[in-house]
Structures are given as C-alpha cells and as structure tokens.
Amino acid sequence: MSEDSYCLIDPAKPPRADGPPYAECVLCREPTEYPESYKGITLCPVCEWQEAQRTACSG
C-alpha cells in the first residue's frame, strides 16, 4: 500500500492541447490548457489550483 493511497482525489487529467482551440473552464469560462474536443470537466490553471487547495487531502 503506498503512502498516497488514502487520498480519494483522482490524479488523472485530460491531455494537454497542442494549440487552439482550447476547452473553456467550467467555473470561470477562461481558456484552459486542454483541447476543446475533450469531453468532461476542464478547469483553467487558476481554478484547478483553487480546487486542489479546497479538496486537498490532509493527514
């Protein structure tokens, strides 16, 4: 069992886009680093960081 196994946050992220068009952030509607064709929740770097802070595993 690894040290990080208690954390329930899924570290999987969509693939980074090679260039425009970029997907829109689902929270603030700013462009993200992910391709527009990605199906799922995408966050811009700022919202991604804020979400990580909010949901960080404490131990």
Secondary structure, DSSP 8 states (H G I E B T S, - for coil): --TTTT-----------SSSSEEE-TTT--EEEEETT--S----HHHHHHHHHHH----
